Amino acid sequence: MDLDLDDLEPVSRRSTAAIVADRLRHAIMRGTFPPGAQLGEVEIAARLGVSRGPLREAMQRLVAEGLVRSERHRGLFVRDLDAAAVRDVYTARAAIERAAALLILAGERTEAVVVLTSALADMEAAAATGDAVALADADHRFHQQLVAASGSPRLRRMADTLLVETRMCLTALQDNPPPPAELVAEHRALCEAVRDGDADRLVVTLEAHMAGAVTRILDVAPVAVAPIEPPPPAGVA
């Protein structure tokens, strides 16, 4: 049966709401809107130059992704982070990236090695210049590329949200990041395991990388995450 599609009009590749969601996601990731911050519709709509309709749709996307929470009669807030949330983010990431890595090794991994090597080179360049933001961006891309190379769109969708939450953890909670050389070495080991097709080494390295990140974050977390007793008054043993 022939279908009459004359009433269907072309649509833009990306809606305004999708673009706004990207901007808000990036702002949350960078700490512009820290955990617990309220997202004011009027101010944000004015800043982005959009109407409140697309903005509300964008915010609901972030609610669905778990980055923003809605409180009745109060508004929308960036989700808070605590020790349990940090552990959960990295547990989920480990599961997703492990699945992605094994898919890569089960197929043709040449392209994966190319993109991971490129991301690693970006990390090395950022580490050499001491640019912490560029290093974090390159780290983000490395893991994004790892999951993307698996060819699974569902793993990629889940990973994208978790990577934003990872940056939230790092921005809000980590005051003492790992030495750049150590971070680069960890990612080089991951890249080499993919290159060599060594599933056991890759899984062990990936799990150690995730566990190490959790330890570093929580060891230096602020009082809200890991309360520290104040020192006794001078002269008290």
Backbone torsions as a table, in degrees:
resi	resn	phi	psi	omega
1	MET	NA	130.3	177.9
2	ASP	-76.8	140.2	179.6
3	LEU	-105.3	138.8	176.8
4	ASP	-92.7	106.6	-176.2
5	LEU	-104.8	16.6	-176.0
6	ASP	-61.8	-28.1	-176.7
7	ASP	-80.7	-9.2	179.2
8	LEU	-87.2	124.4	-179.8
9	GLU	-100.4	148.3	177.6
10	PRO	-60.3	148.2	177.2
11	VAL	-118.6	156.3	178.8
12	SER	-69.0	156.7	-178.6
13	ARG	-60.6	-39.8	-178.7
14	ARG	-133.0	132.6	179.7
15	SER	-74.4	162.9	176.1
16	THR	-59.9	-39.2	-179.6
17	ALA	-61.8	-38.5	179.3
18	ALA	-65.8	-40.4	179.3
19	ILE	-66.3	-43.5	179.0
20	VAL	-63.4	-41.1	178.4
21	ALA	-59.9	-40.2	177.8
22	ASP	-61.6	-44.2	-179.3
23	ARG	-62.8	-43.9	-179.4
24	LEU	-67.9	-40.5	178.6
25	ARG	-59.5	-43.4	-179.7
26	HIS	-65.9	-40.9	179.8
27	ALA	-65.5	-38.4	177.2
28	ILE	-66.1	-44.3	-179.7
29	MET	-60.1	-39.8	-177.4
30	ARG	-82.3	-7.8	-179.9
31	GLY	88.6	6.2	174.2
32	THR	-59.4	-41.6	170.9
33	PHE	-110.6	97.9	-176.8
34	PRO	-74.9	166.3	176.7
35	PRO	-52.8	133.8	-179.7
36	GLY	90.5	-11.4	-178.3
37	ALA	-70.5	140.4	176.5
38	GLN	-84.4	139.1	179.1
39	LEU	-99.3	102.6	-178.4
40	GLY	-81.5	121.2	-176.3
41	GLU	-60.2	-47.2	-173.9
42	VAL	-62.1	-48.2	-177.4
43	GLU	-65.8	-43.7	-177.4
44	ILE	-69.2	-41.4	178.8
45	ALA	-60.6	-41.9	179.3
46	ALA	-66.3	-41.2	-178.4
47	ARG	-64.6	-40.9	-177.7
48	LEU	-86.3	-12.2	-180.0
49	GLY	70.4	37.6	179.5
50	VAL	-126.5	163.3	176.4
51	SER	-78.9	167.1	-175.4
52	ARG	-75.1	-18.6	178.1
53	GLY	-62.4	-58.6	177.4
54	PRO	-61.7	-33.2	179.2
55	LEU	-64.6	-44.1	179.0
56	ARG	-63.1	-40.1	178.1
57	GLU	-63.2	-41.8	178.9
58	ALA	-62.5	-43.2	-179.3
59	MET	-64.7	-36.8	178.4
60	GLN	-65.9	-31.7	174.5
61	ARG	-62.1	-41.8	-179.3
62	LEU	-70.3	-31.3	174.3
63	VAL	-64.1	-44.7	179.9
64	ALA	-63.5	-31.8	179.8
65	GLU	-79.0	-12.7	179.7
66	GLY	88.7	7.9	179.8
67	LEU	-85.7	-24.5	-177.3
68	VAL	-128.5	145.0	176.4
69	ARG	-116.3	149.6	179.5
70	SER	-107.5	129.7	176.8
71	GLU	-116.1	122.8	-176.5
72	ARG	-58.3	132.8	179.1
73	HIS	67.9	2.8	178.8
74	ARG	-117.8	-39.3	179.1
75	GLY	126.5	-157.3	-176.2
76	LEU	-110.9	140.3	-176.8
77	PHE	-135.6	145.3	172.3
78	VAL	-66.2	136.4	-176.8
79	ARG	-61.0	141.2	176.7
80	ASP	-76.5	157.6	178.2
81	LEU	-119.5	138.7	172.2
82	ASP	-138.9	-176.8	-176.5
83	ALA	-59.9	-40.3	-179.8
84	ALA	-64.0	-38.5	179.6
85	ALA	-66.6	-40.4	178.4
86	VAL	-60.5	-48.4	-179.9
87	ARG	-61.3	-40.8	-177.4
88	ASP	-66.1	-41.6	178.6
89	VAL	-58.5	-47.8	-176.8
90	TYR	-73.8	-30.0	174.3
91	THR	-63.8	-45.5	179.3
92	ALA	-65.4	-41.7	178.4
93	ARG	-61.8	-43.1	-179.8
94	ALA	-60.0	-41.8	-179.6
95	ALA	-65.2	-45.2	-177.6
96	ILE	-69.0	-45.2	-177.6
97	GLU	-71.3	-30.5	174.6
98	ARG	-64.1	-46.5	179.1
99	ALA	-61.5	-42.3	179.6
100	ALA	-63.6	-44.4	-178.4
101	ALA	-62.4	-41.4	-179.7
102	LEU	-68.3	-33.1	174.3
103	LEU	-64.4	-40.5	178.3
104	ILE	-60.9	-47.6	-177.1
105	LEU	-68.4	-23.6	179.4
106	ALA	-79.5	-12.9	-178.6
107	GLY	-119.7	-149.3	178.0
108	GLU	-87.4	112.8	-172.8
109	ARG	-98.5	4.5	-176.1
110	THR	-58.3	-47.6	-178.1
111	GLU	-66.1	-36.6	178.7
112	ALA	-61.9	-41.8	179.0
113	VAL	-63.0	-39.1	179.7
114	VAL	-62.2	-50.2	-175.9
115	VAL	-70.9	-35.3	178.6
116	LEU	-70.3	-36.7	176.9
117	THR	-64.4	-38.5	178.0
118	SER	-65.3	-44.3	178.7
119	ALA	-64.5	-37.7	177.5
120	LEU	-64.3	-39.2	177.8
121	ALA	-62.1	-37.9	176.9
122	ASP	-64.0	-40.1	178.2
123	MET	-63.8	-43.5	-179.6
124	GLU	-62.6	-40.6	179.9
125	ALA	-65.7	-42.2	179.6
126	ALA	-66.1	-40.3	179.1
127	ALA	-63.9	-38.0	-178.2
128	ALA	-65.7	-32.4	-178.5
129	THR	-92.9	-7.1	-179.5
130	GLY	73.5	22.3	-179.6
131	ASP	-88.5	98.7	-175.1
132	ALA	-64.7	-38.0	-179.4
133	VAL	-67.8	-44.9	178.7
134	ALA	-63.5	-35.5	178.7
135	LEU	-66.1	-43.6	178.0
136	ALA	-63.8	-39.3	178.1
137	ASP	-63.4	-43.0	-179.3
138	ALA	-67.8	-38.0	175.7
139	ASP	-59.6	-47.4	178.1
140	HIS	-56.4	-47.1	-178.4
141	ARG	-64.7	-37.4	179.6
142	PHE	-57.0	-50.4	-177.8
143	HIS	-71.6	-33.6	175.6
144	GLN	-62.2	-44.1	179.8
145	GLN	-67.8	-35.6	178.3
146	LEU	-59.2	-47.3	-179.2
147	VAL	-71.2	-41.5	-179.5
148	ALA	-60.6	-36.3	-177.6
149	ALA	-67.4	-13.9	178.3
150	SER	-71.2	-22.0	-178.4
151	GLY	82.6	4.8	-179.7
152	SER	-97.7	111.3	179.9
153	PRO	-66.3	-29.1	-179.3
154	ARG	-72.3	-43.3	175.3
155	LEU	-61.1	-38.6	-178.4
156	ARG	-65.8	-42.1	179.5
157	ARG	-61.7	-44.9	-180.0
158	MET	-65.3	-41.2	-178.4
159	ALA	-65.3	-37.3	-177.9
160	ASP	-59.5	-44.5	178.5
161	THR	-66.5	-42.5	-179.4
162	LEU	-64.9	-33.8	178.6
163	LEU	-69.1	-34.3	174.4
164	VAL	-64.7	-43.8	178.5
165	GLU	-63.9	-33.6	176.3
166	THR	-61.4	-45.3	179.1
167	ARG	-65.4	-33.9	175.0
168	MET	-61.3	-44.8	178.5
169	CYS	-58.6	-48.3	-175.9
170	LEU	-66.7	-41.9	-177.9
171	THR	-68.8	-42.2	-173.1
172	ALA	-86.2	-30.6	-168.7
173	LEU	-114.9	-24.4	-172.3
174	GLN	-96.1	107.9	179.6
175	ASP	-94.1	-13.4	-175.8
176	ASN	-133.5	80.1	-176.2
177	PRO	-65.5	161.3	-180.0
178	PRO	-66.0	153.8	176.3
179	PRO	-56.7	135.6	-178.3
180	PRO	-52.7	-41.0	-178.8
181	ALA	-62.4	-37.4	178.8
182	GLU	-67.2	-43.1	179.6
183	LEU	-62.6	-44.6	178.9
184	VAL	-62.2	-42.0	-178.9
185	ALA	-62.3	-39.2	178.7
186	GLU	-62.7	-41.5	-179.1
187	HIS	-74.6	-31.8	176.0
188	ARG	-63.5	-39.8	178.8
189	ALA	-63.5	-38.4	176.7
190	LEU	-64.4	-44.7	-179.9
191	CYS	-61.6	-42.7	-178.7
192	GLU	-67.2	-35.6	178.5
193	ALA	-66.1	-38.5	175.7
194	VAL	-65.4	-46.3	-179.8
195	ARG	-57.5	-41.8	-176.5
196	ASP	-83.2	-9.2	-179.2
197	GLY	68.9	27.7	-176.3
198	ASP	-95.3	95.9	-175.2
199	ALA	-64.0	-44.3	-178.4
200	ASP	-62.2	-46.1	-179.6
201	ARG	-65.6	-38.1	-179.5
202	LEU	-64.4	-45.5	-179.2
203	VAL	-64.9	-45.4	179.9
204	VAL	-62.1	-44.2	-179.3
205	THR	-65.0	-42.2	-179.4
206	LEU	-65.0	-45.3	-179.1
207	GLU	-65.8	-37.6	177.5
208	ALA	-66.7	-37.9	178.8
209	HIS	-62.0	-45.5	-179.4
210	MET	-67.9	-45.6	-179.5
211	ALA	-62.9	-38.6	178.5
212	GLY	-64.7	-36.8	178.9
213	ALA	-64.9	-42.5	178.9
214	VAL	-61.9	-45.3	180.0
215	THR	-60.4	-44.6	-179.0
216	ARG	-64.3	-43.0	-177.6
217	ILE	-64.6	-49.4	-174.9
218	LEU	-74.0	-25.2	177.3
219	ASP	-67.6	-25.6	-177.2
220	VAL	-119.5	17.9	-177.5
221	ALA	-69.4	154.5	178.0
222	PRO	-71.9	178.1	-174.1
223	VAL	-55.7	-36.1	-177.0
224	ALA	-61.4	-25.1	-177.3
225	VAL	-102.2	-44.0	-177.3
226	ALA	-136.1	85.6	-176.1
227	PRO	-55.2	138.9	179.5
228	ILE	-123.1	126.4	180.0
229	GLU	-66.1	139.2	178.0
230	PRO	-66.7	151.9	179.4
231	PRO	-66.9	151.8	179.7
232	PRO	-68.1	158.7	178.0
233	PRO	-59.5	155.7	179.8
234	ALA	-57.1	135.8	177.8
235	GLY	91.1	-6.1	178.5
236	VAL	-99.5	127.5	-177.2
237	ALA	-76.1	NA	NA
